[in-house]
Amino acid sequence: MSPEPTTRAARLIEQVARAAVYDLGRPMSNGMAQSPNHPPFRHCLDRRHGDRVRADGGSAAADLVTTGCHVGTHVDALAHVSHQGLLFGGADAGEAQSTGRFEALGIDELAPFAGRGVLLDIPAVLGVDCCDGGHEITVAELEEAAERQGTPVRPGDAVLVRSGWGVHFHDVERYQGLSSGVPGVGETGARWLADRGAVLVGADTLAFECLAAGTGHALLPAHRVLLVERGVNIIEAMDLEALAADGVHEFAFVLAHLNIVGATGSPARPLALA
C-alpha cells in the first residue's frame, strides 16, 4: 500500500475519534412504546447460569428475542406500503409477496448508509419544547428550520425531522397518542422532502406522519408519498433530543440495519457523528 492511502485513512480515523457520537436509536425492552399494529418486542432468558454447568464449573446464559420488524427504532422497506395494489415502481404487491417474503423491495435491498445528515428542529422554529399532538409540520416550517440553521437539504441527504414528541417515549399511552394525536409531516411536507432529494427521512415518533386525535394509523399519506411514489425509506421512533439540545443540525449520519431477506422493515441503530 502506498503512503498516500495510508495517510488518508489515518486522517479519517483521527477525525472520527474526535467526533461526538450520538446514538439515535431507542433501547429495546419489554413493554416499550410501539404501534399496536405490529407484534410486540419480547426478550427473555432462555437459558440461565446454572441450568447447565460444564465439568470445569463454567456456565453460560442465552437469550430469546421475538419482535415485529417495525418495533423500536426501525427503518421501513419500500415493500412496507402499497397503494391500489402497487408498490414503488409499479411492482405488483401480491406477486412480490407470493412466496411468503418480498422478492422485490424488501429491506435487504437497502444498503447501509453513511453520508450527510440534517436535523430539522421544528420546536425551535415554533418557540416551544414540543409540537402539540396532531400538529402538521408544514412546508413553511421545514423551510424556516433549514434556513435559520443554515442547513439546506441537498440531494442524497438523510433528513431527520424533530417534533419533540420523543420526550414522551417512556409514557407508552402518551407516545402512541391515540387520544391526543401525534405531530408530524403530512403529505405536502413529504413531497417537499422528496423533491429536495432526501434519500432517507426520519422522525422521533412511531409513524412518520401527522396523526389526528382519535384516528390512529387510519391514513398514512406521507408513507404513500415517500415509500410508494418516491422510493424514500423512512426511519421511525428515533431519539433526537441530544442532537437538538447540543444544537447539532448537520452531521455524518450512519444507518445500518438487520439484513433480513424479504422483510418489510428492520430494527436499526442510527448514529450521528459531529
RAWOUR-V690737 format. One record per run of one state. SS is the DSSP state (H for helix, E for strand, L for the rest). FROM is the first residue (numbers start at 1). TO is the last residue. Records with the same first field share a line. If there is no record, write none. Layout:
BEGIN
SS=FROM-TO ; FROM-TO
END
This chain:
BEGIN
L=1-2 ; 19-20 ; 24-41 ; 48-48 ; 50-51 ; 53-61 ; 67-73 ; 77-77 ; 81-82 ; 84-85 ; 87-87 ; 91-91 ; 97-106 ; 110-112 ; 127-135 ; 138-138 ; 150-157 ; 163-164 ; 169-171 ; 177-181 ; 183-183 ; 186-186 ; 196-199 ; 204-210 ; 212-220 ; 231-232 ; 237-240 ; 246-249 ; 256-256 ; 258-264 ; 269-270 ; 274-274
H=3-18 ; 78-80 ; 88-90 ; 93-96 ; 107-109 ; 122-126 ; 139-149 ; 165-168 ; 172-176 ; 187-195 ; 221-230 ; 241-245
E=21-23 ; 42-47 ; 49-49 ; 52-52 ; 62-66 ; 74-76 ; 83-83 ; 86-86 ; 92-92 ; 113-121 ; 136-137 ; 158-162 ; 182-182 ; 184-185 ; 200-203 ; 211-211 ; 233-236 ; 250-255 ; 257-257 ; 265-268 ; 271-273
END
